[in-house]
C-alpha cells in the first residue's frame, strides 16, 4: 500500500501512538537519532507516516537493551545483515550479564550460608566439614616484634587487602593465626588477614577435614574462645595442623550489639 506523503503528525500525536513522552522525541531529534521529516516556518516538527516504522524499530531495539548509540549507527542504513549483527552483539552482551549475575548469585548464596551457619548452629559445639581447596586472598599483618596484634596493624593489612581485591568477589573475611602461636597466645597474634574468594587465586585453604566452632559475644573474649576450642579438640583426641582460621561470621555490619556477634574458629584435622 502506498503511504500518503501529504499527511503529517505532530510530536504529541506520535508520542500518543507509541505511549512515549514528547520529550523523548525531542531528545532523539537532539542526538540525531530520529528527526522530523519537515519543520514548519514556526519551527513546529512534523513527522510523516513513513517514519512510524522507523520509530517502531528504534523503540523495539531500545526495549531489547541495545544502546541508542548503537541503534543510531545502523538505523539510517538498516538492512538484514546489519540488523542481525546488532542482535548478535546484544545477545553476547546479555549472555555476559547473565554470567555475571549467576556469579554474583553464587557469592550472595555463600555469604547467606555463612551467616545462617553462624546464627543457627549450636555455640561452643564442635562441628566437622570436608572442604575442597578454597581460594583466598591474603595480606600480611605487620606486627611489631614481641607485641600482640593491635587494631591499627590489623586494619592496615585489611586496607591493603581491600585495595588489591575485587570486593564483589569476597565471601568471608578473617585472620590467619599460626597454630603454635594460637596455643601460646590464644589469638593474640595474627599473621595475615584473609578473605575467601569467588575467583581463582594463588592462595588457598587446603582441602581436608576441618573442625570448627562458633562463639557468641565480643572479641574481648577471644582468648576464652581459643581456650575452649583447643580444650574441645584435645578432649576429642583430635590433632590440629596448619593454621587457625579466625572469622567474625556475624560482625558489626550484620549485628550492632556485641553480644550478637559470632566468631568462628576453624582448623584442619590430621587424619
N, C-alpha and C positions, 0 to 999 in steps of 0.2 A: 504494500500500500504506500502510495506517495505521501510524504509528510508535507503538510501545508506550511509553507515558509512565510506566510503572511501573518501567522499567529505568534504572539509573543506573550511570555509570562513575567509577572513581577516577582521580585525576590520573596515577597510574602506568599504568593501562590506556590512557588517552588518549595519553600520551606514547609508549607502545609501539605503538599503532595508527599513529601518524604519524612514528615514528622521530625524535622530538624529545626534548629533556631536560624533565624535570619542572619544572626551574627556569624554563623558557621559559613554561610555563603560569602559573606564579606571577607572572612578570613581566607577562604580558599581563593578568592579573587586576589587578595593582597599578596599571597605567596605564589601566585601564578599557576595554581593547580586547576582551578575551574573558574573561568571568567565569562561574563555575559556575552551573548552573541553581538549585541549592539548596545549603545548608550544613547539616550535622548539628549537633546540640547541642554536640558536642565540637569543632566548628569544621572538621571534615573537608569537603572540597569534593566535590561530586557533579555530574557532567555528564550531560546527557540525550542520547539518540540523535539528537534533532533538532538538537543543536549540532554534530554531526560535520560536516555540510555547511558550516556557518558557519566552523568552524576550517579545513576544507579550502580554502575560498575565501580566508581570510586568509593561509594559508601559500603558496597559489599566487600571490597578488598580491605577497607579500613576495619570493618567488623571482623574480618579474619585475622586482624592483628598486624597487617602489613603497614609499615611506617608510611606516612604521607610523602616523605621524600622519595621513597622507592616507587610509589604509585605515580608521582609526578614524572619520574624518569622515563616511564614507559607509556603513560596514558595517551600521550599525543600521537604515538606511533604504534599503538597496540596491534599485535597480531597473535595468532595462536602460539607460535614458539615463545614469544616474549611473555605472554600470559602464563604459559606453562612453566617457564623459568622462574617467574615471580612466585608461583605457587610452590615450586620445589624448594626455593630458598626459604620460604616461610615454613614449609614442612620441617626443614632441617632446624630452623630456629625453635619451633615448637618442641621437637624431639629433644633438643638440648635443654630446654626449660623443664621438660618432664624429667629428664635425668637429674637435673639439679634439685627439683622438688622431691624426687624419690630419695636422693642422698640426704637432703635436709630432714625428710620424714624419718629416716633411719636414725639420725642423730637425736631428733626430738624423742623418739621412742626409747633410745638408750638412756637419755637423761631422765625421762619419766620412770623407767625401770629402776634406775639407781635411787631416785628419791623414794619411790614406793618401797623398795627393799629396806631403806633406812627407816621409813615410817612404820612399817608393819611387822618387821622382824622383831623377835624377842630380843631385848637388850641383854648384853653380857652373857650371851649364849654362843657357843662355838658352832660355826657353820663351815661347810666344805664345798668347794667347787672345782671342777676340772676346767681350766682355762686353756684356750688356744693362745698362740703368740698374739699379744695385744700391742698395736702401735702406740708409742708415746713420744712426746717431745719433752725435753728436759733442759734445765738451766741450773748450773752450779750455784750454790749459796756460798758467798764469800765470808765464811766465819773467821773471826779472829782467833788466833791460837789460844787454846785453853779456856775459851769463853763460849758459853751456850749460844745457840742461835737466837738472835733477838728479832723483833718485828721489822726493824729497819732493813736488816740483811735479807730477811725472807721477802719483804716487799720489793727490794731491789732486784732479786732474782726473778720474782713474779713479773715485774715490769719488763725485764729483758726477754723473758719467755713470750709474753704477750706481743712484744714488738716484732718477733720473728714468726709468730704463729698466724694461721688463718683462724680467726676467732670463731667463725661459724663451724669449724670442724672439731672444736673442743667439746668433749663429753663430760669428763670429770677432772678435778684438779686436786693435788695434794702434795705431800712431801715424801721424799725417799730418805729412809734412815738406815744406816748400816746396822746389821744385826748385833754385832758386838757392842756398839755404842748404844743401841736401843736397850740392851740388857743393863748396861752400866749407868746410863744417864736417863733412862725411861722417857725417851722422846725429846730430851733437852737439846740434842744436837741433830740437826737435819743437814743432809748433804746436797740435796737437789730439790728443786720444785719440778713437778712433773704434771703433764696433762695427758689423759688418754685421748687418742686422736682418731678421727674418722678418715684419715688419709694415710698413705704409706709413709713410713718413717724409718730411719736407720736404727732407731732405738725401739726396744720392745720390752714389755713384761713377758718373760719367757713362759711358754706353755708348761703346764704341770698341775699338780694337785695343790690347792691353796686352802688354808684355814683363815677364817676371818670372823670378826666380832664387832658388834655395834655397841656404842656407849652414848648415853644421853647426858647432856649438860655442857657447861662451858669448857673451853680449852684450858682454863686454870686447873682443871682436874686431869690433865693429860698424863701426868706421871702415874696417877692411880689407874687410868685406863691401861697403860702399858703393863703395870704390875699385875693386874687382873688377867690380861691377855696371856702373859707368859706363865702365870700360875695355871691357867686353863690348859695351855699346851703341855706343860710339864705333867700335870695330873692325868692327862690323856696319853702320856708317854709318846708324844709327837716330837720329832726333831726338825726344827725350822732350819731353812737355809736361804742364802741370798740376802735380799733386802726386805725391810718392813715398808709397806706402802700405807701411809697415813693419809686418810681422806676425810675432809669435813663434808659429809654427804648431805647434811641439811645445815646450811650456812646462814649467816645474817641476810643473805639475799632471799632465802626461802622463808625463814622464820626470824622475826625480830627478837623474840625472847631467848636469852641464852639457855634457859632450861630446856628449850625445844630443839637446840642444836644437837646434831648426831654426828659422832666421829666413827669412822670405820678403820680398823687396823687389819691388815692382811699380810700373810707371809706364805711363801712356798714351803711345802712339807716334803721332807725326804721320804721316798717310798722304796 
